[in-house]
Amino acid sequence: MLINFIYITWIAFQIVVAIFIVFPIFSYLIYAIVKLRKFTYSVSCGVDGDYAILVTAYKDTSNIPHVVESLLKQDYNNYIIYVIADNCPQLTIDFEDERVVILQPEEVLQNQLKSHFYAINHFKRNHNRLTIIDSDNLVDFEFLTNIDKLFDVGYSAVQGKRKAKNLNTVYACLDAANEIYYFFYNRKVLFNLGSSCMLSGSGMAFTVSLYKECLEHIQDSGAGFDKILQKEIIKKGYRIAYAEDAIVYDEKTAHPDQLVKQRARWNNTWFRYFRFGLQLMWLGILQLNMNRFVFGFIITRPPLFLLLGLSILLALANIIIDVNIAIAWIFVLISFIAGFFIALGKSDTDSRIYESLIYIPKFIFLQILSLFKTRKANQFSVATVHILNEEIEKK
């Protein structure tokens, strides 16, 4: 009896891991076969968007002039930029444009969510929408225009597309490849199949009322406010839209130590919040709500390097235990590789990213190292090492 139970558990565990691995390419095949009608913007909700652009900085304000400069070039007029300079006593930046407001909290907040609500409580006017931009981002000149199209058809939460601002090292290229994979499957494909796009921490926008409703009561002190936010949005019955043409250029991790610390924080966030996925899946089952169930499944999915590591270990173990299952694992891994290259191929990927792929084993090894730093991850400072400002040409 015990042996049967262990065997069934062993098989069930492998099935769950395999489902996590093959789901992205399975969802893409459905997406490709169904060929959903291209999203149109023919219906308007009739509300003009007045945007508060929140840019948070902690200690380091070196890149603030660059991100503000890119924001001031927007081809959209109705917005104010709020720079929340937390623990930046030596700030000497002075902007002449009245659309830029510098806020310096008297007390050190050391918390992105608190910085956002500090800005909300100091709005110069009653904005109805807000968007969150990291201090190391640059923004495409049509960002707000393309975000606004989704609000105009009734969405209350929108995620833009993040692209790499720098590809100056192998690590930056691999970080960019990782994000391309996630953005393709967890944003574009997921949204176009009728579920919700996952949030990414920056390049995202919400109605002010929804943002306050979801997070006003939260006292979380660690990273991952976007994970709490997306859970609350889906739980309340909203869909998060994906604005593929609303582009934010994000600084990628360029050095090994920086990568390990960043991934340690990401691992910490997943371990803290993966229960949200289980909660949403259960709600989806009880309410027969596909959006909640599928989205819950996606955020329950472990980090990619853990899934790949587990898959390889399971394939090797089954060479001894059951060769037929080992062969099945080979096909599972092949499906992942195919799905990975589909994501790159469909995303206008830079040639430098393809050239960096031979270093994937080292990239995975560094992420494994990050597991040993996961518990203390919130103590790390992971401010991205800034490169010189790069001009993003209008397309």
C-alpha atoms as a printed R data frame, in Angstrom:
    type eleno elety resid chain resno       x      y       z
1   ATOM     1    CA   MET     A     1   0.000  0.000   0.000
2   ATOM     2    CA   LEU     A     2   2.758  2.446   0.992
3   ATOM     3    CA   ILE     A     3   4.748  1.639  -2.135
4   ATOM     4    CA   ASN     A     4   1.688  2.284  -4.311
5   ATOM     5    CA   PHE     A     5   1.093  5.616  -2.577
6   ATOM     6    CA   ILE     A     6   4.722  6.690  -3.082
7   ATOM     7    CA   TYR     A     7   4.602  5.658  -6.748
8   ATOM     8    CA   ILE     A     8   1.329  7.522  -7.393
9   ATOM     9    CA   THR     A     9   2.729 10.612  -5.645
10  ATOM    10    CA   TRP     A    10   5.912 10.365  -7.716
11  ATOM    11    CA   ILE     A    11   3.959 10.158 -10.972
12  ATOM    12    CA   ALA     A    12   1.571 12.949  -9.944
13  ATOM    13    CA   PHE     A    13   4.494 15.230  -9.085
14  ATOM    14    CA   GLN     A    14   6.054 14.627 -12.488
15  ATOM    15    CA   ILE     A    15   2.771 15.319 -14.249
16  ATOM    16    CA   VAL     A    16   2.401 18.658 -12.447
17  ATOM    17    CA   VAL     A    17   5.960 19.720 -13.363
18  ATOM    18    CA   ALA     A    18   5.428 18.609 -16.973
19  ATOM    19    CA   ILE     A    19   2.178 20.598 -17.215
20  ATOM    20    CA   PHE     A    20   3.985 23.717 -15.972
21  ATOM    21    CA   ILE     A    21   6.674 23.201 -18.631
22  ATOM    22    CA   VAL     A    22   4.409 22.518 -21.630
23  ATOM    23    CA   PHE     A    23   1.607 24.967 -20.815
24  ATOM    24    CA   PRO     A    24   3.217 27.970 -22.570
25  ATOM    25    CA   ILE     A    25   3.612 26.240 -25.937
26  ATOM    26    CA   PHE     A    26   0.205 24.571 -25.508
27  ATOM    27    CA   SER     A    27  -1.371 28.001 -24.943
28  ATOM    28    CA   TYR     A    28   0.480 29.353 -27.977
29  ATOM    29    CA   LEU     A    29  -0.848 26.527 -30.170
30  ATOM    30    CA   ILE     A    30  -4.399 27.366 -29.089
31  ATOM    31    CA   TYR     A    31  -3.673 31.031 -29.742
32  ATOM    32    CA   ALA     A    32  -2.322 30.206 -33.228
33  ATOM    33    CA   ILE     A    33  -5.138 27.790 -34.159
34  ATOM    34    CA   VAL     A    34  -8.019 29.905 -32.928
35  ATOM    35    CA   LYS     A    35  -6.566 33.022 -34.598
36  ATOM    36    CA   LEU     A    36  -8.553 35.376 -32.454
37  ATOM    37    CA   ARG     A    37  -9.760 38.496 -34.139
38  ATOM    38    CA   LYS     A    38  -7.292 41.355 -33.832
39  ATOM    39    CA   PHE     A    39  -8.155 43.669 -30.958
40  ATOM    40    CA   THR     A    40  -9.784 46.901 -32.106
41  ATOM    41    CA   TYR     A    41 -10.337 50.237 -30.410
42  ATOM    42    CA   SER     A    42 -13.663 51.175 -31.974
43  ATOM    43    CA   VAL     A    43 -15.575 51.669 -28.700
44  ATOM    44    CA   SER     A    44 -14.793 54.523 -26.323
45  ATOM    45    CA   CYS     A    45 -15.725 54.802 -22.671
46  ATOM    46    CA   GLY     A    46 -15.986 58.559 -23.166
47  ATOM    47    CA   VAL     A    47 -13.632 59.486 -20.280
48  ATOM    48    CA   ASP     A    48 -10.494 61.547 -20.929
49  ATOM    49    CA   GLY     A    49  -7.386 60.208 -19.286
50  ATOM    50    CA   ASP     A    50  -5.651 62.549 -16.849
51  ATOM    51    CA   TYR     A    51  -2.472 60.716 -15.862
52  ATOM    52    CA   ALA     A    52  -0.254 60.883 -12.815
53  ATOM    53    CA   ILE     A    53   3.113 59.385 -13.778
54  ATOM    54    CA   LEU     A    54   4.794 58.025 -10.644
55  ATOM    55    CA   VAL     A    55   8.588 57.729 -10.747
56  ATOM    56    CA   THR     A    56  10.149 56.437  -7.533
57  ATOM    57    CA   ALA     A    57  13.806 56.866  -6.607
58  ATOM    58    CA   TYR     A    58  15.559 55.575  -3.494
59  ATOM    59    CA   LYS     A    59  18.949 57.139  -2.636
60  ATOM    60    CA   ASP     A    60  20.033 57.273  -6.289
61  ATOM    61    CA   THR     A    61  18.612 59.962  -8.583
62  ATOM    62    CA   SER     A    62  21.295 59.811 -11.279
63  ATOM    63    CA   ASN     A    63  18.928 58.561 -13.957
64  ATOM    64    CA   ILE     A    64  15.973 60.773 -13.054
65  ATOM    65    CA   PRO     A    65  16.824 63.494 -15.631
66  ATOM    66    CA   HIS     A    66  16.843 60.880 -18.410
67  ATOM    67    CA   VAL     A    67  13.514 59.236 -17.539
68  ATOM    68    CA   VAL     A    68  11.848 62.616 -17.030
69  ATOM    69    CA   GLU     A    69  13.207 63.858 -20.348
70  ATOM    70    CA   SER     A    70  11.706 60.851 -22.133
71  ATOM    71    CA   LEU     A    71   8.381 61.359 -20.347
72  ATOM    72    CA   LEU     A    72   8.229 65.012 -21.318
73  ATOM    73    CA   LYS     A    73   8.456 63.963 -24.985
74  ATOM    74    CA   GLN     A    74   5.140 62.100 -24.835
75  ATOM    75    CA   ASP     A    75   2.734 62.830 -27.689
76  ATOM    76    CA   TYR     A    76   0.006 62.896 -25.019
77  ATOM    77    CA   ASN     A    77  -0.681 66.147 -23.179
78  ATOM    78    CA   ASN     A    78  -2.777 65.483 -20.102
79  ATOM    79    CA   TYR     A    79  -0.336 64.324 -17.418
80  ATOM    80    CA   ILE     A    80   1.867 65.355 -14.497
81  ATOM    81    CA   ILE     A    81   5.101 63.584 -13.551
82  ATOM    82    CA   TYR     A    82   5.592 62.980  -9.817
83  ATOM    83    CA   VAL     A    83   9.168 62.100  -8.856
84  ATOM    84    CA   ILE     A    84   9.181 60.634  -5.351
85  ATOM    85    CA   ALA     A    85  12.774 61.077  -4.169
86  ATOM    86    CA   ASP     A    86  12.947 58.896  -1.048
87  ATOM    87    CA   ASN     A    87  16.055 59.307   1.128
88  ATOM    88    CA   CYS     A    88  17.666 61.631  -1.410
89  ATOM    89    CA   PRO     A    89  18.808 64.569   0.770
90  ATOM    90    CA   GLN     A    90  21.410 65.756  -1.751
91  ATOM    91    CA   LEU     A    91  18.909 66.074  -4.594
92  ATOM    92    CA   THR     A    92  19.802 69.107  -6.699
93  ATOM    93    CA   ILE     A    93  17.712 68.407  -9.805
94  ATOM    94    CA   ASP     A    94  15.497 71.295 -10.812
95  ATOM    95    CA   PHE     A    95  13.004 71.006 -13.658
96  ATOM    96    CA   GLU     A    96  11.550 74.137 -15.204
97  ATOM    97    CA   ASP     A    97   8.595 72.306 -16.750
98  ATOM    98    CA   GLU     A    98   5.483 72.694 -14.613
99  ATOM    99    CA   ARG     A    99   4.465 69.133 -15.487
100 ATOM   100    CA   VAL     A   100   7.236 67.819 -13.211
101 ATOM   101    CA   VAL     A   101   6.687 67.719  -9.443
102 ATOM   102    CA   ILE     A   102   9.511 66.682  -7.103
103 ATOM   103    CA   LEU     A   103   8.344 65.135  -3.826
104 ATOM   104    CA   GLN     A   104  10.779 64.511  -0.974
105 ATOM   105    CA   PRO     A   105   9.179 62.680   1.982
106 ATOM   106    CA   GLU     A   106  10.318 63.992   5.361
107 ATOM   107    CA   GLU     A   107  10.651 60.451   6.674
108 ATOM   108    CA   VAL     A   108  12.506 57.667   4.866
109 ATOM   109    CA   LEU     A   109   9.876 55.374   3.341
110 ATOM   110    CA   GLN     A   110  12.128 52.672   1.847
111 ATOM   111    CA   ASN     A   111   9.052 51.154   0.310
112 ATOM   112    CA   GLN     A   112   7.743 51.549  -3.217
113 ATOM   113    CA   LEU     A   113   4.110 51.192  -2.239
114 ATOM   114    CA   LYS     A   114   4.415 53.876   0.434
115 ATOM   115    CA   SER     A   115   6.102 56.134  -2.123
116 ATOM   116    CA   HIS     A   116   3.165 55.688  -4.493
117 ATOM   117    CA   PHE     A   117   0.614 56.616  -1.850
118 ATOM   118    CA   TYR     A   118   2.745 59.548  -0.734
119 ATOM   119    CA   ALA     A   119   2.459 60.843  -4.309
120 ATOM   120    CA   ILE     A   120  -1.288 60.114  -4.449
121 ATOM   121    CA   ASN     A   121  -1.775 62.123  -1.262
122 ATOM   122    CA   HIS     A   122   0.127 65.028  -2.840
123 ATOM   123    CA   PHE     A   123  -1.521 65.096  -6.276
124 ATOM   124    CA   LYS     A   124  -1.759 68.583  -7.756
125 ATOM   125    CA   ARG     A   125  -5.149 67.762  -9.218
126 ATOM   126    CA   ASN     A   126  -7.678 64.952  -9.199
127 ATOM   127    CA   HIS     A   127  -6.094 62.530 -11.699
128 ATOM   128    CA   ASN     A   128  -8.252 59.603 -12.787
129 ATOM   129    CA   ARG     A   129  -5.383 57.366 -13.975
130 ATOM   130    CA   LEU     A   130  -1.844 56.662 -12.849
131 ATOM   131    CA   THR     A   131   1.095 54.878 -14.391
132 ATOM   132    CA   ILE     A   132   4.195 53.534 -12.632
133 ATOM   133    CA   ILE     A   133   7.641 53.976 -14.161
134 ATOM   134    CA   ASP     A   134  10.969 52.887 -12.652
135 ATOM   135    CA   SER     A   135  13.694 55.473 -12.204
136 ATOM   136    CA   ASP     A   136  15.990 53.559 -14.585
137 ATOM   137    CA   ASN     A   137  13.408 53.330 -17.389
138 ATOM   138    CA   LEU     A   138  13.117 55.256 -20.620
139 ATOM   139    CA   VAL     A   139   9.707 55.577 -22.219
140 ATOM   140    CA   ASP     A   140   8.649 55.480 -25.856
141 ATOM   141    CA   PHE     A   141   7.087 58.753 -26.978
142 ATOM   142    CA   GLU     A   142   3.739 57.016 -27.687
143 ATOM   143    CA   PHE     A   143   3.596 55.174 -24.372
144 ATOM   144    CA   LEU     A   144   0.663 57.084 -22.860
145 ATOM   145    CA   THR     A   145  -1.231 57.223 -26.155
146 ATOM   146    CA   ASN     A   146  -1.091 53.450 -26.531
147 ATOM   147    CA   ILE     A   147  -1.880 52.801 -22.872
148 ATOM   148    CA   ASP     A   148  -4.843 55.136 -23.146
149 ATOM   149    CA   LYS     A   149  -6.405 53.111 -25.979
150 ATOM   150    CA   LEU     A   150  -7.040 50.219 -23.595
151 ATOM   151    CA   PHE     A   151  -8.593 52.476 -20.976
152 ATOM   152    CA   ASP     A   152 -10.799 53.952 -23.688
153 ATOM   153    CA   VAL     A   153 -12.446 50.574 -24.283
154 ATOM   154    CA   GLY     A   154 -13.187 50.033 -20.631
155 ATOM   155    CA   TYR     A   155 -10.144 48.402 -19.029
156 ATOM   156    CA   SER     A   156  -9.086 49.641 -15.588
157 ATOM   157    CA   ALA     A   157  -5.645 47.992 -15.479
158 ATOM   158    CA   VAL     A   158  -3.094 47.888 -18.315
159 ATOM   159    CA   GLN     A   159   0.434 46.525 -18.615
160 ATOM   160    CA   GLY     A   160   2.749 47.945 -21.273
161 ATOM   161    CA   LYS     A   161   5.607 46.107 -22.966
162 ATOM   162    CA   ARG     A   162   9.077 46.227 -21.423
163 ATOM   163    CA   LYS     A   163  12.090 46.023 -23.715
164 ATOM   164    CA   ALA     A   164  15.778 45.985 -22.859
165 ATOM   165    CA   LYS     A   165  17.443 49.372 -22.656
166 ATOM   166    CA   ASN     A   166  20.911 47.844 -22.500
167 ATOM   167    CA   LEU     A   167  22.444 44.735 -24.039
168 ATOM   168    CA   ASN     A   168  25.983 45.592 -23.015
169 ATOM   169    CA   THR     A   169  26.901 42.264 -21.356
170 ATOM   170    CA   VAL     A   170  26.054 38.592 -21.764
171 ATOM   171    CA   TYR     A   171  24.049 38.756 -18.521
172 ATOM   172    CA   ALA     A   172  21.992 41.692 -19.763
173 ATOM   173    CA   CYS     A   173  21.241 39.788 -22.984
174 ATOM   174    CA   LEU     A   174  20.178 36.657 -21.112
175 ATOM   175    CA   ASP     A   175  18.074 38.734 -18.714
176 ATOM   176    CA   ALA     A   176  16.405 40.269 -21.778
177 ATOM   177    CA   ALA     A   177  15.805 36.810 -23.309
178 ATOM   178    CA   ASN     A   178  14.183 35.669 -20.070
179 ATOM   179    CA   GLU     A   179  11.867 38.678 -20.070
180 ATOM   180    CA   ILE     A   180  10.976 38.215 -23.752
181 ATOM   181    CA   TYR     A   181   9.867 34.647 -22.969
182 ATOM   182    CA   TYR     A   182   7.702 35.739 -20.049
183 ATOM   183    CA   PHE     A   183   6.222 38.716 -21.860
184 ATOM   184    CA   PHE     A   184   5.283 36.640 -24.882
185 ATOM   185    CA   TYR     A   185   3.518 33.845 -22.988
186 ATOM   186    CA   ASN     A   186   2.410 35.455 -19.706
187 ATOM   187    CA   ARG     A   187   1.305 38.748 -21.252
188 ATOM   188    CA   LYS     A   188   0.563 38.641 -24.969
189 ATOM   189    CA   VAL     A   189  -0.678 35.060 -25.397
190 ATOM   190    CA   LEU     A   190  -2.462 34.971 -22.043
191 ATOM   191    CA   PHE     A   191  -4.351 38.201 -22.675
192 ATOM   192    CA   ASN     A   192  -5.304 37.276 -26.220
193 ATOM   193    CA   LEU     A   193  -6.714 33.958 -25.014
194 ATOM   194    CA   GLY     A   194  -9.152 35.841 -22.803
195 ATOM   195    CA   SER     A   195  -7.333 35.759 -19.481
196 ATOM   196    CA   SER     A   196  -5.267 38.560 -17.929
197 ATOM   197    CA   CYS     A   197  -1.795 39.884 -18.587
198 ATOM   198    CA   MET     A   198   0.612 39.577 -15.645
199 ATOM   199    CA   LEU     A   199   1.985 42.777 -14.143
200 ATOM   200    CA   SER     A   200   5.695 43.556 -14.341
201 ATOM   201    CA   GLY     A   201   6.382 46.169 -11.665
202 ATOM   202    CA   SER     A   202   6.770 49.070 -14.103
203 ATOM   203    CA   GLY     A   203   5.228 50.242 -17.367
204 ATOM   204    CA   MET     A   204   1.804 49.535 -15.905
205 ATOM   205    CA   ALA     A   205  -1.207 51.811 -15.476
206 ATOM   206    CA   PHE     A   206  -4.468 51.794 -13.506
207 ATOM   207    CA   THR     A   207  -7.429 53.924 -12.695
208 ATOM   208    CA   VAL     A   208  -6.574 55.729  -9.474
209 ATOM   209    CA   SER     A   209  -9.746 54.437  -7.850
210 ATOM   210    CA   LEU     A   210  -8.859 50.785  -8.572
211 ATOM   211    CA   TYR     A   211  -5.265 51.205  -7.396
212 ATOM   212    CA   LYS     A   212  -6.413 52.707  -4.100
213 ATOM   213    CA   GLU     A   213  -9.145 50.116  -3.670
214 ATOM   214    CA   CYS     A   214  -6.643 47.259  -4.110
215 ATOM   215    CA   LEU     A   215  -3.672 48.533  -2.092
216 ATOM   216    CA   GLU     A   216  -4.808 51.218   0.378
217 ATOM   217    CA   HIS     A   217  -5.123 48.678   3.155
218 ATOM   218    CA   ILE     A   218  -1.842 46.834   2.445
219 ATOM   219    CA   GLN     A   219   1.047 47.231   4.907
220 ATOM   220    CA   ASP     A   220   3.547 45.013   3.099
221 ATOM   221    CA   SER     A   221   7.164 46.030   3.681
222 ATOM   222    CA   GLY     A   222   8.928 43.827   1.148
223 ATOM   223    CA   ALA     A   223   9.184 43.607  -2.611
224 ATOM   224    CA   GLY     A   224   6.354 42.330  -4.782
225 ATOM   225    CA   PHE     A   225   3.590 44.897  -4.401
226 ATOM   226    CA   ASP     A   226   2.674 44.147  -8.027
227 ATOM   227    CA   LYS     A   227   1.944 40.526  -7.054
228 ATOM   228    CA   ILE     A   228  -0.488 41.685  -4.372
229 ATOM   229    CA   LEU     A   229  -2.004 44.182  -6.783
230 ATOM   230    CA   GLN     A   230  -2.637 41.713  -9.607
231 ATOM   231    CA   LYS     A   231  -4.204 39.221  -7.204
232 ATOM   232    CA   GLU     A   232  -6.578 41.880  -5.888
233 ATOM   233    CA   ILE     A   233  -7.485 43.043  -9.408
234 ATOM   234    CA   ILE     A   234  -8.323 39.527 -10.625
235 ATOM   235    CA   LYS     A   235 -10.140 38.696  -7.387
236 ATOM   236    CA   LYS     A   236 -12.370 41.742  -7.895
237 ATOM   237    CA   GLY     A   237 -13.376 40.496 -11.337
238 ATOM   238    CA   TYR     A   238 -11.247 42.734 -13.592
239 ATOM   239    CA   ARG     A   239  -9.004 41.721 -16.484
240 ATOM   240    CA   ILE     A   240  -5.522 43.209 -16.869
241 ATOM   241    CA   ALA     A   241  -5.023 44.283 -20.484
242 ATOM   242    CA   TYR     A   242  -1.761 44.078 -22.427
243 ATOM   243    CA   ALA     A   243  -0.721 47.120 -24.466
244 ATOM   244    CA   GLU     A   244   1.962 45.686 -26.757
245 ATOM   245    CA   ASP     A   245   2.680 49.037 -28.415
246 ATOM   246    CA   ALA     A   246   3.129 50.913 -25.115
247 ATOM   247    CA   ILE     A   247   6.864 50.412 -24.737
248 ATOM   248    CA   VAL     A   248   9.071 51.041 -21.712
249 ATOM   249    CA   TYR     A   249  12.821 50.497 -21.998
250 ATOM   250    CA   ASP     A   250  14.056 48.741 -18.880
251 ATOM   251    CA   GLU     A   251  17.625 48.418 -17.580
252 ATOM   252    CA   LYS     A   252  18.700 44.774 -17.548
253 ATOM   253    CA   THR     A   253  21.033 43.256 -14.964
254 ATOM   254    CA   ALA     A   254  24.547 43.523 -16.364
255 ATOM   255    CA   HIS     A   255  26.712 41.822 -13.715
256 ATOM   256    CA   PRO     A   256  26.687 38.413 -11.953
257 ATOM   257    CA   ASP     A   257  26.401 39.729  -8.382
258 ATOM   258    CA   GLN     A   258  23.578 42.028  -9.388
259 ATOM   259    CA   LEU     A   259  21.794 39.137 -11.117
260 ATOM   260    CA   VAL     A   260  22.070 36.867  -8.060
261 ATOM   261    CA   LYS     A   261  20.642 39.530  -5.735
262 ATOM   262    CA   GLN     A   262  17.825 40.414  -8.114
263 ATOM   263    CA   ARG     A   263  16.817 36.779  -8.590
264 ATOM   264    CA   ALA     A   264  17.014 36.172  -4.842
265 ATOM   265    CA   ARG     A   265  14.394 38.882  -4.372
266 ATOM   266    CA   TRP     A   266  12.267 37.410  -7.170
267 ATOM   267    CA   ASN     A   267  12.526 33.932  -5.596
268 ATOM   268    CA   ASN     A   268  11.578 35.393  -2.235
269 ATOM   269    CA   THR     A   269   8.551 37.058  -3.812
270 ATOM   270    CA   TRP     A   270   7.411 33.825  -5.472
271 ATOM   271    CA   PHE     A   271   7.707 31.794  -2.254
272 ATOM   272    CA   ARG     A   272   5.798 34.479  -0.339
273 ATOM   273    CA   TYR     A   273   2.992 34.889  -2.837
274 ATOM   274    CA   PHE     A   274   2.531 31.669  -4.820
275 ATOM   275    CA   ARG     A   275  -0.406 30.921  -2.509
276 ATOM   276    CA   PHE     A   276  -2.235 33.724  -4.323
277 ATOM   277    CA   GLY     A   277  -2.309 31.494  -7.380
278 ATOM   278    CA   LEU     A   278  -3.873 28.634  -5.433
279 ATOM   279    CA   GLN     A   279  -6.495 31.009  -4.029
280 ATOM   280    CA   LEU     A   280  -7.396 32.323  -7.477
281 ATOM   281    CA   MET     A   281  -7.528 28.830  -8.977
282 ATOM   282    CA   TRP     A   282  -9.920 27.738  -6.219
283 ATOM   283    CA   LEU     A   283 -12.073 30.822  -6.800
284 ATOM   284    CA   GLY     A   284 -12.033 30.089 -10.521
285 ATOM   285    CA   ILE     A   285 -13.297 26.556  -9.905
286 ATOM   286    CA   LEU     A   286 -15.994 27.652  -7.455
287 ATOM   287    CA   GLN     A   287 -17.207 30.481  -9.685
288 ATOM   288    CA   LEU     A   288 -16.550 28.761 -13.029
289 ATOM   289    CA   ASN     A   289 -14.357 31.739 -13.933
290 ATOM   290    CA   MET     A   290 -11.681 30.915 -16.498
291 ATOM   291    CA   ASN     A   291  -9.829 34.222 -16.042
292 ATOM   292    CA   ARG     A   292  -9.272 33.581 -12.335
293 ATOM   293    CA   PHE     A   293  -8.367 29.913 -12.809
294 ATOM   294    CA   VAL     A   294  -5.858 30.376 -15.653
295 ATOM   295    CA   PHE     A   295  -4.270 33.448 -14.105
296 ATOM   296    CA   GLY     A   296  -3.983 31.637 -10.776
297 ATOM   297    CA   PHE     A   297  -2.289 28.713 -12.515
298 ATOM   298    CA   ILE     A   298   0.236 31.047 -14.145
299 ATOM   299    CA   ILE     A   299   1.275 32.783 -10.927
300 ATOM   300    CA   THR     A   300   1.538 29.421  -9.144
301 ATOM   301    CA   ARG     A   301   4.098 28.347 -11.745
302 ATOM   302    CA   PRO     A   302   7.615 28.268 -10.198
303 ATOM   303    CA   PRO     A   303  10.512 30.298 -11.636
304 ATOM   304    CA   LEU     A   304  11.714 28.971 -14.971
305 ATOM   305    CA   PHE     A   305  15.161 27.872 -13.797
306 ATOM   306    CA   LEU     A   306  13.572 25.739 -11.055
307 ATOM   307    CA   LEU     A   307  11.260 24.057 -13.544
308 ATOM   308    CA   LEU     A   308  14.109 23.351 -15.957
309 ATOM   309    CA   GLY     A   309  16.336 22.021 -13.184
310 ATOM   310    CA   LEU     A   310  13.559 19.761 -11.909
311 ATOM   311    CA   SER     A   311  12.799 18.521 -15.421
312 ATOM   312    CA   ILE     A   312  16.407 17.563 -16.068
313 ATOM   313    CA   LEU     A   313  16.702 15.812 -12.695
314 ATOM   314    CA   LEU     A   314  13.452 13.915 -13.284
315 ATOM   315    CA   ALA     A   315  14.573 12.859 -16.753
316 ATOM   316    CA   LEU     A   316  17.881 11.554 -15.353
317 ATOM   317    CA   ALA     A   317  16.177  9.760 -12.452
318 ATOM   318    CA   ASN     A   318  13.781  8.012 -14.816
319 ATOM   319    CA   ILE     A   319  16.635  6.575 -16.857
320 ATOM   320    CA   ILE     A   320  17.024  4.237 -13.867
321 ATOM   321    CA   ILE     A   321  13.380  4.032 -12.780
322 ATOM   322    CA   ASP     A   322  11.419  3.958 -16.046
323 ATOM   323    CA   VAL     A   323  13.034  4.542 -19.438
324 ATOM   324    CA   ASN     A   324   9.683  5.233 -21.119
325 ATOM   325    CA   ILE     A   325   9.024  8.114 -18.745
326 ATOM   326    CA   ALA     A   326  12.575  9.374 -19.322
327 ATOM   327    CA   ILE     A   327  11.823  9.486 -23.063
328 ATOM   328    CA   ALA     A   328   8.622 11.394 -22.325
329 ATOM   329    CA   TRP     A   329  10.691 13.930 -20.383
330 ATOM   330    CA   ILE     A   330  12.955 14.402 -23.393
331 ATOM   331    CA   PHE     A   331   9.898 15.392 -25.442
332 ATOM   332    CA   VAL     A   332   8.778 17.740 -22.658
333 ATOM   333    CA   LEU     A   333  12.170 19.465 -22.704
334 ATOM   334    CA   ILE     A   334  12.126 19.656 -26.505
335 ATOM   335    CA   SER     A   335   8.709 21.326 -26.327
336 ATOM   336    CA   PHE     A   336  10.131 23.901 -23.923
337 ATOM   337    CA   ILE     A   337  13.082 24.634 -26.210
338 ATOM   338    CA   ALA     A   338  10.711 24.995 -29.163
339 ATOM   339    CA   GLY     A   339   8.480 27.325 -27.150
340 ATOM   340    CA   PHE     A   340  11.467 29.403 -26.070
341 ATOM   341    CA   PHE     A   341  12.610 29.977 -29.650
342 ATOM   342    CA   ILE     A   342   9.042 30.687 -30.777
343 ATOM   343    CA   ALA     A   343   8.902 33.482 -28.189
344 ATOM   344    CA   LEU     A   344  12.217 34.932 -29.375
345 ATOM   345    CA   GLY     A   345  11.268 34.580 -33.036
346 ATOM   346    CA   LYS     A   346   7.916 36.325 -32.577
347 ATOM   347    CA   SER     A   347   9.414 39.209 -30.586
348 ATOM   348    CA   ASP     A   348  11.848 40.961 -32.944
349 ATOM   349    CA   THR     A   349  14.809 39.773 -30.865
350 ATOM   350    CA   ASP     A   350  18.227 41.429 -31.160
351 ATOM   351    CA   SER     A   351  20.979 39.230 -32.625
352 ATOM   352    CA   ARG     A   352  23.116 39.795 -29.513
353 ATOM   353    CA   ILE     A   353  20.510 37.962 -27.471
354 ATOM   354    CA   TYR     A   354  20.743 34.907 -29.735
355 ATOM   355    CA   GLU     A   355  24.543 35.002 -29.487
356 ATOM   356    CA   SER     A   356  24.361 35.011 -25.684
357 ATOM   357    CA   LEU     A   357  22.299 31.807 -25.458
358 ATOM   358    CA   ILE     A   358  25.401 29.593 -25.269
359 ATOM   359    CA   TYR     A   359  25.904 31.020 -21.761
360 ATOM   360    CA   ILE     A   360  22.516 29.822 -20.509
361 ATOM   361    CA   PRO     A   361  24.062 27.103 -18.247
362 ATOM   362    CA   LYS     A   362  26.055 29.777 -16.390
363 ATOM   363    CA   PHE     A   363  22.944 31.956 -16.189
364 ATOM   364    CA   ILE     A   364  21.002 29.070 -14.633
365 ATOM   365    CA   PHE     A   365  23.862 28.327 -12.229
366 ATOM   366    CA   LEU     A   366  23.787 31.928 -10.958
367 ATOM   367    CA   GLN     A   367  20.049 31.637 -10.398
368 ATOM   368    CA   ILE     A   368  20.594 28.437  -8.425
369 ATOM   369    CA   LEU     A   369  23.054 30.389  -6.264
370 ATOM   370    CA   SER     A   370  20.332 32.967  -5.728
371 ATOM   371    CA   LEU     A   371  18.241 30.310  -3.963
372 ATOM   372    CA   PHE     A   372  20.697 30.344  -1.058
373 ATOM   373    CA   LYS     A   373  20.141 34.085  -0.637
374 ATOM   374    CA   THR     A   374  16.361 33.949  -0.908
375 ATOM   375    CA   ARG     A   375  15.550 34.148   2.810
376 ATOM   376    CA   LYS     A   376  17.494 37.405   3.301
377 ATOM   377    CA   ALA     A   377  16.673 38.787  -0.132
378 ATOM   378    CA   ASN     A   378  14.709 41.798   1.127
379 ATOM   379    CA   GLN     A   379  17.867 43.075   2.823
380 ATOM   380    CA   PHE     A   380  19.641 43.471  -0.504
381 ATOM   381    CA   SER     A   381  19.845 46.659  -2.455
382 ATOM   382    CA   VAL     A   382  19.369 45.775  -6.107
383 ATOM   383    CA   ALA     A   383  19.481 49.186  -7.720
384 ATOM   384    CA   THR     A   384  20.444 48.617 -11.296
385 ATOM   385    CA   VAL     A   385  23.882 49.827 -12.306
386 ATOM   386    CA   HIS     A   386  23.061 52.592 -14.733
387 ATOM   387    CA   ILE     A   387  24.670 52.875 -18.108
388 ATOM   388    CA   LEU     A   388  25.015 56.096 -20.019
389 ATOM   389    CA   ASN     A   389  21.743 57.410 -21.322
390 ATOM   390    CA   GLU     A   390  20.788 55.868 -24.606
391 ATOM   391    CA   GLU     A   391  18.618 57.752 -27.025
392 ATOM   392    CA   ILE     A   392  15.590 55.751 -28.029
393 ATOM   393    CA   GLU     A   393  14.757 56.717 -31.573
394 ATOM   394    CA   LYS     A   394  11.178 57.290 -32.553
395 ATOM   395    CA   LYS     A   395   9.910 54.601 -34.805
